[in-house]
Amino acid sequence: MILCGQTMAGVVGSDEDYLEQLGQLPALGRDLIQPAHEVGRASRKRRTSQVRFRGQRPAARLAREAQLKVKEMVRAPSDSYRSLTSATDRNPT
C-alpha cells in the first residue's frame, strides 16, 4: 500500500528519478531475501529440528525477538542465547 502511494506521488509529481528508484526496489528485495532462502534450503537438507539465535548486548534482544518470531510464525522450536563475554566487555574502561 505504501509503495502504491509512493508510485502515485512520483507519477503525479512527474519525478522520473524517483520512479526509477522505486523500480529498483524489487531487485533490492530479492537480493536481501536470497540469503534467507539459502539458509532455508540448507536447513531442509540437514533436516534441522531447531533454530538457535545468539546475540551480545543490544543484539541479544534482537536474537530473542527473532527466536520469538520463528516460534510464532513457523511454529518451529527455537532458542536464543546471550553470547559469552569477557571481563573487559562487562566492565569497560
BALOBA-1460 file (C-alpha; in Angstrom, 3 decimals):
// residues 93
<rec num="1" residu="m" x="0.000" y="0.000" z="0.000"/>
<rec num="2" residu="i" x="2.837" y="2.387" z="0.863"/>
<rec num="3" residu="l" x="4.652" y="1.551" z="-2.361"/>
<rec num="4" residu="c" x="1.483" y="2.213" z="-4.344"/>
<rec num="5" residu="g" x="1.125" y="5.625" z="-2.718"/>
<rec num="6" residu="q" x="4.760" y="6.446" z="-3.370"/>
<rec num="7" residu="t" x="4.394" y="5.455" z="-7.025"/>
<rec num="8" residu="m" x="1.306" y="7.615" z="-7.397"/>
<rec num="9" residu="a" x="3.189" y="10.553" z="-5.870"/>
<rec num="10" residu="g" x="6.023" y="10.029" z="-8.340"/>
<rec num="11" residu="v" x="3.629" y="9.903" z="-11.284"/>
<rec num="12" residu="v" x="1.633" y="12.958" z="-10.183"/>
<rec num="13" residu="g" x="4.846" y="14.872" z="-9.457"/>
<rec num="14" residu="s" x="6.442" y="13.746" z="-12.757"/>
<rec num="15" residu="d" x="9.579" y="12.730" z="-10.829"/>
<rec num="16" residu="e" x="11.329" y="10.298" z="-13.190"/>
<rec num="17" residu="d" x="14.352" y="9.818" z="-10.896"/>
<rec num="18" residu="y" x="12.103" y="8.845" z="-8.006"/>
<rec num="19" residu="l" x="10.133" y="6.416" z="-10.172"/>
<rec num="20" residu="e" x="13.388" y="4.859" z="-11.373"/>
<rec num="21" residu="q" x="14.490" y="4.355" z="-7.766"/>
<rec num="22" residu="l" x="11.143" y="2.775" z="-6.927"/>
<rec num="23" residu="g" x="11.597" y="0.464" z="-9.921"/>
<rec num="24" residu="q" x="14.834" y="-0.837" z="-8.376"/>
<rec num="25" residu="l" x="13.105" y="-1.965" z="-5.177"/>
<rec num="26" residu="p" x="12.069" y="-5.454" z="-6.383"/>
<rec num="27" residu="a" x="15.662" y="-6.346" z="-7.294"/>
<rec num="28" residu="l" x="16.931" y="-4.984" z="-3.981"/>
<rec num="29" residu="g" x="14.315" y="-7.025" z="-2.127"/>
<rec num="30" residu="r" x="15.344" y="-10.205" z="-3.946"/>
<rec num="31" residu="d" x="18.988" y="-9.557" z="-3.035"/>
<rec num="32" residu="l" x="18.073" y="-9.104" z="0.623"/>
<rec num="33" residu="i" x="15.837" y="-12.175" z="0.771"/>
<rec num="34" residu="q" x="18.193" y="-14.535" z="-1.089"/>
<rec num="35" residu="p" x="20.387" y="-15.349" z="1.968"/>
<rec num="36" residu="a" x="17.274" y="-16.383" z="3.899"/>
<rec num="37" residu="h" x="16.306" y="-18.786" z="1.121"/>
<rec num="38" residu="e" x="19.794" y="-20.296" z="1.217"/>
<rec num="39" residu="v" x="19.506" y="-20.860" z="4.963"/>
<rec num="40" residu="g" x="16.120" y="-22.499" z="4.435"/>
<rec num="41" residu="r" x="17.483" y="-24.834" z="1.761"/>
<rec num="42" residu="a" x="20.454" y="-25.775" z="3.951"/>
<rec num="43" residu="s" x="18.207" y="-26.499" z="6.930"/>
<rec num="44" residu="r" x="15.965" y="-28.750" z="4.831"/>
<rec num="45" residu="k" x="18.990" y="-30.702" z="3.600"/>
<rec num="46" residu="r" x="20.194" y="-31.207" z="7.156"/>
<rec num="47" residu="r" x="16.684" y="-31.776" z="8.474"/>
<rec num="48" residu="t" x="17.226" y="-29.118" z="11.088"/>
<rec num="49" residu="s" x="14.887" y="-29.562" z="14.011"/>
<rec num="50" residu="q" x="15.736" y="-26.413" z="15.964"/>
<rec num="51" residu="v" x="16.893" y="-22.868" z="15.232"/>
<rec num="52" residu="r" x="19.236" y="-21.014" z="17.576"/>
<rec num="53" residu="f" x="19.932" y="-17.290" z="17.717"/>
<rec num="54" residu="r" x="22.852" y="-15.754" z="19.567"/>
<rec num="55" residu="g" x="23.481" y="-12.107" z="20.374"/>
<rec num="56" residu="q" x="25.585" y="-9.886" z="22.573"/>
<rec num="57" residu="r" x="24.446" y="-6.701" z="24.334"/>
<rec num="58" residu="p" x="21.738" y="-4.990" z="22.195"/>
<rec num="59" residu="a" x="21.901" y="-7.852" z="19.692"/>
<rec num="60" residu="a" x="20.786" y="-10.224" z="22.469"/>
<rec num="61" residu="r" x="17.385" y="-8.541" z="22.390"/>
<rec num="62" residu="l" x="17.305" y="-8.884" z="18.618"/>
<rec num="63" residu="a" x="18.173" y="-12.585" z="18.931"/>
<rec num="64" residu="r" x="15.332" y="-13.040" z="21.417"/>
<rec num="65" residu="e" x="12.875" y="-11.266" z="19.100"/>
<rec num="66" residu="a" x="13.968" y="-13.390" z="16.118"/>
<rec num="67" residu="q" x="13.529" y="-16.524" z="18.215"/>
<rec num="68" residu="l" x="10.018" y="-15.473" z="19.174"/>
<rec num="69" residu="k" x="9.111" y="-14.731" z="15.544"/>
<rec num="70" residu="v" x="10.264" y="-18.192" z="14.465"/>
<rec num="71" residu="k" x="8.196" y="-19.785" z="17.202"/>
<rec num="72" residu="e" x="5.126" y="-17.701" z="16.366"/>
<rec num="73" residu="m" x="5.218" y="-17.741" z="12.573"/>
<rec num="74" residu="v" x="6.858" y="-21.040" z="11.674"/>
<rec num="75" residu="r" x="5.987" y="-22.915" z="14.837"/>
<rec num="76" residu="a" x="9.493" y="-24.371" z="14.854"/>
<rec num="77" residu="p" x="11.486" y="-24.998" z="18.013"/>
<rec num="78" residu="s" x="13.957" y="-22.165" z="18.575"/>
<rec num="79" residu="d" x="16.147" y="-20.748" z="21.338"/>
<rec num="80" residu="s" x="18.032" y="-17.529" z="21.934"/>
<rec num="81" residu="y" x="21.226" y="-17.125" z="23.929"/>
<rec num="82" residu="r" x="23.411" y="-14.294" z="25.085"/>
<rec num="83" residu="s" x="26.950" y="-14.511" z="23.759"/>
<rec num="84" residu="l" x="29.703" y="-15.211" z="26.224"/>
<rec num="85" residu="t" x="31.528" y="-12.019" z="27.158"/>
<rec num="86" residu="s" x="34.927" y="-11.370" z="28.648"/>
<rec num="87" residu="a" x="35.578" y="-9.388" z="31.840"/>
<rec num="88" residu="t" x="36.577" y="-6.355" z="29.757"/>
<rec num="89" residu="d" x="33.219" y="-6.440" z="27.961"/>
<rec num="90" residu="r" x="31.373" y="-6.401" z="31.276"/>
<rec num="91" residu="n" x="33.491" y="-3.626" z="32.808"/>
<rec num="92" residu="p" x="34.595" y="-1.239" z="30.048"/>
<rec num="93" residu="t" x="37.163" y="1.389" z="30.980"/>
